[in-house]
């Protein structure tokens, strides 16, 4: 489709071949990255094991002073 007037040259609305090629390559790269992420996602989540913590019976969960907490408090003294 082209339009022209006496003071303006004809303008075409078609897309240049190089722009089409860029869009195609961008879509190809984006779909490849998406496929790689989809394949890698189950492998990453499968390797994470839930932490099993034993809580004493009769005590609600919450703050527990552990060795690393005591180390932090010892080093944070001013």
GIPERA-V529859 format. One record per residue. N is the residue number from 1. RES is the residue in three letters. SS is DSSP state (hx for helix, st for strand, lp for the rest). PHI is phi in degrees with one decimal (NA if undefined). PSI is psi in whole degrees, -180 to 180 (none if undefined). Layout:
# GIPERA-V529859
N_RES_SS_PHI_PSI, N_RES_SS_PHI_PSI
This chain:
# GIPERA-V529859
1_UNK_lp_NA_130, 2_UNK_st_-137.6_147, 3_UNK_st_-127.7_146, 4_UNK_st_-147.2_150, 5_UNK_st_-131.3_169, 6_UNK_lp_-60.6_-35, 7_UNK_lp_-95.2_-7, 8_UNK_st_-122.9_143, 9_UNK_st_-75.2_168, 10_UNK_st_-63.7_137, 11_UNK_st_-117.0_129, 12_UNK_st_-102.4_145, 13_UNK_lp_-103.6_7, 14_UNK_lp_-77.1_155, 15_UNK_lp_-90.2_138, 16_UNK_lp_-64.4_150, 17_UNK_hx_-58.4_-35, 18_UNK_hx_-67.4_-35, 19_UNK_hx_-68.5_-39, 20_UNK_hx_-63.2_-42, 21_UNK_hx_-64.1_-42, 22_UNK_hx_-62.3_-43, 23_UNK_hx_-63.7_-40, 24_UNK_hx_-62.9_-47, 25_UNK_hx_-66.6_-36, 26_UNK_hx_-64.5_-46, 27_UNK_hx_-63.8_-38, 28_UNK_hx_-64.0_-44, 29_UNK_hx_-66.8_-41, 30_UNK_hx_-66.2_-40, 31_UNK_hx_-69.9_-34, 32_UNK_hx_-66.3_-41, 33_UNK_hx_-66.5_-39, 34_UNK_hx_-64.9_-40, 35_UNK_hx_-65.8_-40, 36_UNK_hx_-64.7_-40, 37_UNK_hx_-66.6_-39, 38_UNK_hx_-66.5_-36, 39_UNK_hx_-73.4_-38, 40_UNK_hx_-77.5_-27, 41_UNK_hx_-60.1_-48, 42_UNK_hx_-63.7_-33, 43_UNK_hx_-67.5_-37, 44_UNK_hx_-71.3_-44, 45_UNK_hx_-72.5_-25, 46_UNK_hx_-73.6_-25, 47_UNK_hx_-84.8_-13, 48_UNK_lp_-86.9_118, 49_UNK_lp_-98.6_140, 50_UNK_lp_-68.0_143, 51_UNK_lp_-77.0_124, 52_UNK_lp_-98.0_111, 53_UNK_lp_-116.5_133, 54_UNK_lp_-92.7_121, 55_UNK_lp_-101.0_139, 56_UNK_lp_-62.8_145, 57_UNK_lp_-68.7_141, 58_UNK_lp_86.2_-9, 59_UNK_lp_-110.1_133, 60_UNK_lp_-71.9_156, 61_UNK_lp_-68.6_163, 62_UNK_lp_150.0_-144, 63_UNK_lp_-69.5_132, 64_UNK_lp_-133.7_132, 65_UNK_lp_-85.2_112, 66_UNK_lp_-111.6_179, 67_UNK_hx_-61.2_-43, 68_UNK_hx_-70.0_-29, 69_UNK_hx_-69.3_-43, 70_UNK_hx_-62.3_-39, 71_UNK_hx_-62.0_-42, 72_UNK_hx_-62.5_-49, 73_UNK_hx_-61.0_-38, 74_UNK_hx_-64.9_-41, 75_UNK_hx_-82.0_-17, 76_UNK_lp_-92.1_0, 77_UNK_lp_-62.8_140, 78_UNK_lp_-101.4_none
